[in-house]
Amino acid sequence: MAARQWLPDETLIPERHASIYGAMNDGARASRSRYLYFLGKDDIVLPVFRDVLEVLESSRPNALFFDVYWGANGVYSGQPSRWRLLIRNLCHQGIIYSREAYDKHGPYLRRMKVQADHLLNIRLLWDGSRTTSILYIPRPLTWYSGAGFSTQQARDPLFWRLYPTTMRKHVGAWASWLLLAWRTVRGRSSR
């Protein structure tokens, strides 16, 4: 009921597909709003969310990043960093995307099990256009239990198979070359 007081016109889209990203895409497609925020059934939105509406209205960013309480582990930083993102994803419970950013860099690839949001975030943060506005508020927006499907599944085979192509396309050929060199050296040292 409290969410209705903060967001009287919100639309909740229930998950209808077995795929996490399929459900997120369905929600985005059904929504007509300027901003998209994806939550799981065990996520809890914190009171700071009230302040978010003002920031979205006054700044109109392409994406707004926050920290997230991650189960019993404490605060997980959501500070957007291109370099960090190449190694580790940001928690989607701490990201609000503009419709424009989602349409440009998405939708999520349904075939990916746990890292389609990682791919979207790489596309967003490595977007070379000067029109991309990214904001970060260093406060936890959500409490995430840390027990969700993506936490239990450490790697997404499809994401990592596509990773060299992703690097080449969105980051640059030099990044793909470094990745190949690192894999070669790592392969030799494991023998």
Contacts in CASP RR format, 6 or more apart in sequence:
PFRMAT RR
TARGET T0000
AUTHOR 0000-0000-0000
METHOD contacts of the structure
MODEL  1
MAARQWLPDETLIPERHASIYGAMNDGARASRSRYLYFLGKDDIVLPVFR
DVLEVLESSRPNALFFDVYWGANGVYSGQPSRWRLLIRNLCHQGIIYSRE
AYDKHGPYLRRMKVQADHLLNIRLLWDGSRTTSILYIPRPLTWYSGAGFS
TQQARDPLFWRLYPTTMRKHVGAWASWLLLAWRTVRGRSSR
3 10 0 8 1.000
3 45 0 8 1.000
4 10 0 8 1.000
6 49 0 8 1.000
6 50 0 8 1.000
6 53 0 8 1.000
7 53 0 8 1.000
9 33 0 8 1.000
11 30 0 8 1.000
11 31 0 8 1.000
11 32 0 8 1.000
11 33 0 8 1.000
13 23 0 8 1.000
13 26 0 8 1.000
13 27 0 8 1.000
13 30 0 8 1.000
13 31 0 8 1.000
15 23 0 8 1.000
15 41 0 8 1.000
16 23 0 8 1.000
16 26 0 8 1.000
17 23 0 8 1.000
17 26 0 8 1.000
17 110 0 8 1.000
19 110 0 8 1.000
20 113 0 8 1.000
20 114 0 8 1.000
20 149 0 8 1.000
20 150 0 8 1.000
21 107 0 8 1.000
21 108 0 8 1.000
21 109 0 8 1.000
21 110 0 8 1.000
21 112 0 8 1.000
21 116 0 8 1.000
21 117 0 8 1.000
22 108 0 8 1.000
22 110 0 8 1.000
24 38 0 8 1.000
24 108 0 8 1.000
24 117 0 8 1.000
25 107 0 8 1.000
25 108 0 8 1.000
25 110 0 8 1.000
27 36 0 8 1.000
28 36 0 8 1.000
28 102 0 8 1.000
28 107 0 8 1.000
29 107 0 8 1.000
31 99 0 8 1.000
33 99 0 8 1.000
34 56 0 8 1.000
34 98 0 8 1.000
34 99 0 8 1.000
35 56 0 8 1.000
35 96 0 8 1.000
35 97 0 8 1.000
35 98 0 8 1.000
35 99 0 8 1.000
36 96 0 8 1.000
36 97 0 8 1.000
36 98 0 8 1.000
36 99 0 8 1.000
36 102 0 8 1.000
37 95 0 8 1.000
37 96 0 8 1.000
37 97 0 8 1.000
38 92 0 8 1.000
38 93 0 8 1.000
39 45 0 8 1.000
39 93 0 8 1.000
39 142 0 8 1.000
40 93 0 8 1.000
42 144 0 8 1.000
42 145 0 8 1.000
42 147 0 8 1.000
42 148 0 8 1.000
43 93 0 8 1.000
43 142 0 8 1.000
43 143 0 8 1.000
43 144 0 8 1.000
43 145 0 8 1.000
44 142 0 8 1.000
44 143 0 8 1.000
45 141 0 8 1.000
45 142 0 8 1.000
46 69 0 8 1.000
46 140 0 8 1.000
46 141 0 8 1.000
46 142 0 8 1.000
46 143 0 8 1.000
48 66 0 8 1.000
48 137 0 8 1.000
48 139 0 8 1.000
48 140 0 8 1.000
48 141 0 8 1.000
49 141 0 8 1.000
52 64 0 8 1.000
52 96 0 8 1.000
52 137 0 8 1.000
52 141 0 8 1.000
55 61 0 8 1.000
55 64 0 8 1.000
55 135 0 8 1.000
55 137 0 8 1.000
56 64 0 8 1.000
56 96 0 8 1.000
59 133 0 8 1.000
59 135 0 8 1.000
60 98 0 8 1.000
60 133 0 8 1.000
61 98 0 8 1.000
61 133 0 8 1.000
61 134 0 8 1.000
61 135 0 8 1.000
62 97 0 8 1.000
62 98 0 8 1.000
62 100 0 8 1.000
62 101 0 8 1.000
62 124 0 8 1.000
62 131 0 8 1.000
62 132 0 8 1.000
62 133 0 8 1.000
62 134 0 8 1.000
63 80 0 8 1.000
63 95 0 8 1.000
63 96 0 8 1.000
63 97 0 8 1.000
63 98 0 8 1.000
63 101 0 8 1.000
63 124 0 8 1.000
63 133 0 8 1.000
63 134 0 8 1.000
63 135 0 8 1.000
64 95 0 8 1.000
64 96 0 8 1.000
64 134 0 8 1.000
64 135 0 8 1.000
64 136 0 8 1.000
64 137 0 8 1.000
65 78 0 8 1.000
65 79 0 8 1.000
65 80 0 8 1.000
65 90 0 8 1.000
65 94 0 8 1.000
65 95 0 8 1.000
65 134 0 8 1.000
65 135 0 8 1.000
65 136 0 8 1.000
65 137 0 8 1.000
66 78 0 8 1.000
66 94 0 8 1.000
66 95 0 8 1.000
66 96 0 8 1.000
66 136 0 8 1.000
66 137 0 8 1.000
66 138 0 8 1.000
66 139 0 8 1.000
66 140 0 8 1.000
66 141 0 8 1.000
66 142 0 8 1.000
67 75 0 8 1.000
67 76 0 8 1.000
67 77 0 8 1.000
67 78 0 8 1.000
67 79 0 8 1.000
67 94 0 8 1.000
67 138 0 8 1.000
67 139 0 8 1.000
67 140 0 8 1.000
67 141 0 8 1.000
68 75 0 8 1.000
68 76 0 8 1.000
68 78 0 8 1.000
68 91 0 8 1.000
68 93 0 8 1.000
68 94 0 8 1.000
68 140 0 8 1.000
68 141 0 8 1.000
68 142 0 8 1.000
68 143 0 8 1.000
68 144 0 8 1.000
69 75 0 8 1.000
69 76 0 8 1.000
69 140 0 8 1.000
69 142 0 8 1.000
69 143 0 8 1.000
69 144 0 8 1.000
70 76 0 8 1.000
70 91 0 8 1.000
70 144 0 8 1.000
70 146 0 8 1.000
71 143 0 8 1.000
71 144 0 8 1.000
71 145 0 8 1.000
71 146 0 8 1.000
71 147 0 8 1.000
73 146 0 8 1.000
75 140 0 8 1.000
76 91 0 8 1.000
76 144 0 8 1.000
77 138 0 8 1.000
78 90 0 8 1.000
78 91 0 8 1.000
78 94 0 8 1.000
78 95 0 8 1.000
78 136 0 8 1.000
79 136 0 8 1.000
79 138 0 8 1.000
80 90 0 8 1.000
80 121 0 8 1.000
80 125 0 8 1.000
80 134 0 8 1.000
80 136 0 8 1.000
81 125 0 8 1.000
82 125 0 8 1.000
82 126 0 8 1.000
82 171 0 8 1.000
84 90 0 8 1.000
85 118 0 8 1.000
85 121 0 8 1.000
85 122 0 8 1.000
85 125 0 8 1.000
86 122 0 8 1.000
86 167 0 8 1.000
86 171 0 8 1.000
86 175 0 8 1.000
89 115 0 8 1.000
89 117 0 8 1.000
89 118 0 8 1.000
89 121 0 8 1.000
90 121 0 8 1.000
91 144 0 8 1.000
92 117 0 8 1.000
93 141 0 8 1.000
93 142 0 8 1.000
93 144 0 8 1.000
94 141 0 8 1.000
94 142 0 8 1.000
95 121 0 8 1.000
97 124 0 8 1.000
101 124 0 8 1.000
101 132 0 8 1.000
102 120 0 8 1.000
104 123 0 8 1.000
104 127 0 8 1.000
105 120 0 8 1.000
105 123 0 8 1.000
105 124 0 8 1.000
105 127 0 8 1.000
106 120 0 8 1.000
106 123 0 8 1.000
108 116 0 8 1.000
108 117 0 8 1.000
108 119 0 8 1.000
108 120 0 8 1.000
109 116 0 8 1.000
109 119 0 8 1.000
109 158 0 8 1.000
110 116 0 8 1.000
111 158 0 8 1.000
112 119 0 8 1.000
112 156 0 8 1.000
112 158 0 8 1.000
112 159 0 8 1.000
113 153 0 8 1.000
113 156 0 8 1.000
113 157 0 8 1.000
113 158 0 8 1.000
114 149 0 8 1.000
114 150 0 8 1.000
114 153 0 8 1.000
114 155 0 8 1.000
114 156 0 8 1.000
114 159 0 8 1.000
115 150 0 8 1.000
115 155 0 8 1.000
115 156 0 8 1.000
115 159 0 8 1.000
116 156 0 8 1.000
116 159 0 8 1.000
118 156 0 8 1.000
118 159 0 8 1.000
119 159 0 8 1.000
119 162 0 8 1.000
119 166 0 8 1.000
122 166 0 8 1.000
122 170 0 8 1.000
122 171 0 8 1.000
123 170 0 8 1.000
124 132 0 8 1.000
124 134 0 8 1.000
125 134 0 8 1.000
126 170 0 8 1.000
126 171 0 8 1.000
163 179 0 8 1.000
164 176 0 8 1.000
164 179 0 8 1.000
164 180 0 8 1.000
165 176 0 8 1.000
167 175 0 8 1.000
167 176 0 8 1.000
167 179 0 8 1.000
168 175 0 8 1.000
168 176 0 8 1.000
END
